[in-house]
Amino acid sequence: MADRSRKVIGYFAFASPTEVVCTGAKGDACVISGSVRTMKAFVKEIDPGGLKKRTIKKTLFGEILNGLKLGAAYAFDEESYKKFYPLARKEGLHVSEANFEEMESKGFRFFTVQLKGL
């Protein structure tokens, strides 16, 4: 696991430690993008006027795994999920393959993962 835990999965954005860029009306899942560019585009989409200064930071598999174990949910874009999925499976997590083409046809662009039974 030590080697897997240091793999970069993608990027997240935050305005403060308690204000992370999330999906859903209630901020259900922390957004993980596959690149800084795609995260910047998403931040611009949700805050076109740039009213809040947000920091974009890379996130590692181990950080996401720890968050999942604490009950957090993560919304992955296609690029980040391609990095997360094989590592999660090797870790023994029962995560599903994501069909982003089908999801996009239904208006979804993120695949959300949250561990059940915590």
C-alpha positions in Angstrom: 0.0 0.0 0.0 2.8 2.4 0.8 3.7 2.8 -2.9 0.0 3.1 -3.9 -0.7 5.7 -1.3 1.7 8.2 -2.8 0.2 8.0 -6.4 -1.3 11.3 -7.6 -4.9 10.8 -8.5 -5.8 14.3 -9.4 -6.6 17.7 -8.0 -9.1 19.3 -5.6 -9.8 22.9 -4.8 -10.7 24.7 -1.6 -11.3 28.2 -0.3 -10.6 27.2 3.3 -10.0 23.9 5.1 -13.8 23.6 5.6 -14.8 24.9 2.2 -13.8 22.4 -0.5 -15.2 22.4 -4.0 -18.0 19.8 -4.1 -20.8 18.6 -6.3 -24.5 18.6 -5.5 -26.7 21.2 -3.9 -25.6 20.1 -0.4 -21.9 19.7 -1.3 -22.3 15.9 -1.3 -18.9 14.9 -2.7 -15.5 16.5 -3.1 -14.6 17.0 -6.7 -11.4 15.4 -8.0 -10.2 16.4 -11.4 -7.6 14.8 -13.5 -5.7 18.0 -14.2 -5.2 21.6 -12.9 -6.7 22.8 -16.1 -10.0 20.9 -15.7 -10.3 22.0 -12.1 -9.8 25.6 -13.0 -12.5 25.2 -15.7 -14.9 23.7 -13.2 -14.2 26.4 -10.6 -14.8 29.1 -13.2 -18.1 27.4 -14.1 -19.3 27.4 -10.5 -17.9 30.8 -9.7 -17.7 32.8 -13.0 -17.0 36.1 -11.2 -14.1 34.6 -9.2 -15.7 35.8 -5.9 -13.8 33.3 -3.9 -10.1 32.7 -4.1 -9.5 28.9 -4.3 -6.3 26.9 -4.0 -5.9 23.9 -6.2 -3.8 21.1 -4.8 -2.9 17.7 -5.9 -4.3 14.8 -4.0 -2.8 11.3 -3.4 -4.5 7.9 -3.3 -3.7 7.6 0.4 -5.4 10.9 1.1 -8.5 9.9 -0.7 -8.5 6.4 0.9 -8.2 8.0 4.4 -11.1 10.4 3.5 -13.2 7.5 2.3 -12.6 5.6 5.6 -13.8 8.7 7.5 -17.0 8.7 5.5 -16.2 11.3 2.8 -17.5 11.0 -0.7 -15.5 11.9 -3.8 -16.7 12.9 -7.3 -14.2 11.9 -9.9 -14.0 13.1 -13.5 -13.0 10.5 -16.1 -9.3 11.2 -16.0 -8.9 11.0 -12.2 -11.2 7.9 -12.0 -8.9 6.1 -14.5 -6.1 6.6 -12.0 -8.1 5.9 -8.9 -10.0 2.7 -10.0 -7.2 0.2 -10.4 -5.5 1.3 -7.2 -8.8 1.1 -5.3 -9.4 -2.4 -6.6 -5.8 -3.5 -5.6 -6.6 -2.0 -2.2 -9.6 -4.3 -2.0 -12.3 -1.7 -2.3 -15.5 -2.8 -4.0 -15.7 0.1 -6.5 -17.5 -0.1 -9.8 -16.2 0.6 -13.3 -17.6 3.8 -14.6 -19.0 4.3 -18.0 -18.4 8.0 -18.5 -19.9 8.0 -22.1 -23.2 6.7 -20.8 -23.1 9.0 -17.8 -22.5 12.1 -20.0 -25.4 11.2 -22.2 -27.6 11.4 -19.0 -26.0 14.8 -18.0 -23.5 13.5 -15.4 -19.8 14.2 -15.6 -18.6 12.9 -12.3 -18.6 9.4 -10.8 -19.1 9.5 -7.0 -17.5 7.0 -4.6 -18.3 6.6 -1.0 -17.8 3.6 1.3 -20.9 2.1 2.7 -21.4 0.8 6.2 -19.2 3.3 8.0 
